[in-house]
Amino acid sequence: MDVIPAIDLLDGRCVRLYQGDYQQSEVFHDSPVEMAKQWQAQGASKLHLVDLDGAKAGYPVNKKAIAAIVEALDIPVELGGGLRNYTNVAEVLALGVKEAILGTVAVEQPELVAQLAQEFPGQIIVGIDARDGKVATKGWLETSTVLATDLAERMAKLGASAIIYTDIQRDGTLAGPNIPALRDLATAINIPVIASGGVSKVSDLVSLLALEPLGVKGVIVGKALYTGDVDLKEAIRAVGQGRWQDVPPDLGSTAWA
């Protein structure tokens, strides 16, 4: 299972939001490039990058910073935030971004997801951000009536290469990942699921190993890395050396069956 550090860009700086609230942001580094280089040096195999300004504006805003990060790294970068039309996606992929993460358009323009997945095979991820099991859009500012599992099933059929599932109510809270929701989602589809939101300690990462056989192939870690609650090197080592007996049966019994 991949442990993927996250960098959220807001006003050109590296920040974290609390439950997706732009009014509750905390700056962790003034240079996203330097932060990205630190995560790579600590063993990251991939970087998760979000253009928060873009998510609100509806188009990529921090393209200069994104290009600088991609140029500085040897590891692949996946990017989300404001990718709501063909041109947006083509532009960021041309910058060297490995995978584009589509969110709002998955709900509003599923045909665009299908078109992009066909033209850029293996490079289109759908990010499903859920609040009480329902999909949020517009940079988490609006909540739709679409169920996360229903959307995931549809996106898998349209050719998405993976689903990133974020539980908004846990994001930035260090409250732990939503194991039941992740299990339900992974069981419903046949493409990889990447967990996001709530990781507070290394044991949270180990608990997710029970879901790996169901398709949870990665976990994005944000705030816990910046607060020091999780050390990236230790996390990568712990997940790589994870043992089933370390996972409580109530979390792992489905995967063991």
Secondary structure, DSSP 8 states (H G I E B T S, - for coil): -EEEEEEEEETTEEEEEETTEEEEEEEEES-HHHHHHHHHHTT-S-EEEEEHHHHHHTS---HHHHHHHHHH-SS-EEEESS--SHHHHHHHHHTT-SEEEE-HHHHH-HHHHHHHHHHSTT-EEEEEEEETTEEEETTTTEEEEEEHHHHHHHHHHHT-SEEEEEETTTTTTT----HHHHHHHHHH-SS-EEEES---SHHHHHHHGGGGGGTEEEEEE-HHHHHTSS-HHHHHHHHHT--GGGS-HHHHHHHH-
